[in-house]
Amino acid sequence: MQQTTEQGERITRYLLDDLPESEQAAVELEYFADQEKFEEVWAAENELIDRYVRGRLPRGERELFERNYLQSPKHRERVALARKLLEAADRQAPESGVAPLAGARAPSLLSRLMEALINPRMPRVLLPAAAFLLLISVCSWLAIERGRLNEELGKTKSQLSDQQRREQEIAGKLAVEREESGKLKSEIDRLLETVVSPPSQARPSILSFLLVSTLTSRDRGQNQQQITISRQIDLVRLQMKLEKEDSRKYQVSIRSVGGPPVWNQRSLKPRSGIITVNIPADKLPMDDYILTLSAATPSGGTEIIDRPAFRVIRK
């Protein structure tokens, strides 16, 4: 009994739009899925309307009924029809000898009309009128209920359409964000290439200098050559002419006078009888240097070919 009472109160609160949104959705699921639940809600709604038109609703329920339930034009039309049926039934009751509906305890207006119709004391003259009234009541009730169900179905379809529209909007936004992310990534990659890779048009400034052999000189100080390197020079290209060209591989070692080597290079091949050595300019600060040019011998040893000396001057 307590469960039935709680279920009835729950349905009444649903009809009065006084349930939380989650519970309201649960009742609607039961309402559309279960025929018995449908009939139970329908009966409860008829009872609620009957109590309202009879003035039997408590103050709180009446305020909720007028504020929420009567917001729908279909609901207002249904209440107006119920009020007219009640007035018509109350007018017919004294003539037929049936107690007035206003003081009855019937569960609904339709049930009272059925009782009046089957009452043995109902005069035969009034039977067609009562039957017609009942038929009109049932048809009107069904029409109103059908309209209300169509309205509920329309709301459900509208909610589904809104959800689908929101999903499409979210999918569109995600697609735009993915496109923007792709553009941003491409721009970042382009900037990284610009930062990491040197500009293609930038070429190093090269200073070329032909060294003269000093092996045959008695006084190397008089034959010492000077190389002036400015700040704009990036690479120093030293060249040495060979007396005779062969197929051997040459190697070069450069050291400051009295100091350690500053540059070594192996597997050099002469071109047109000239050996070329490329040295970064920052490897040659201002000082005196000796370049040793050597070549491998058939026995596996090393033969010194030339040892020119030079002085670097910075400006």
Salt bridges, closest charged atoms under 4 A:
ASP18 OD2 - ARG13 NE 3.49
GLU23 OE1 - ARG10 NE 3.99
GLU30 OE1 - ARG10 NH1 3.68
GLU45 OE2 - ARG78 NH1 3.28
GLU45 OE1 - ARG148 NH2 2.89
ASP50 OD2 - ARG54 NE 2.76
GLU61 OE1 - ARG51 NH2 3.38
GLU63 OE2 - ARG59 NE 3.29
GLU115 OE1 - ARG112 NH1 2.09
GLU145 OE1 - ARG78 NH1 2.72
GLU145 OE2 - ARG148 NH2 2.48
GLU151 OE2 - LYS155 NZ 3.94
ASP162 OD1 - ARG165 NH2 3.78
GLU169 OE2 - ARG165 NH1 3.05
GLU179 OE2 - LYS183 NZ 3.73
GLU187 OE2 - ARG190 NH2 2.44
ASP189 OD2 - LYS185 NZ 3.14
ASP246 OD2 - ARG248 NE 3.09
ASP288 OD1 - ARG311 NE 2.50
GLU303 OE1 - ARG248 NH1 2.81
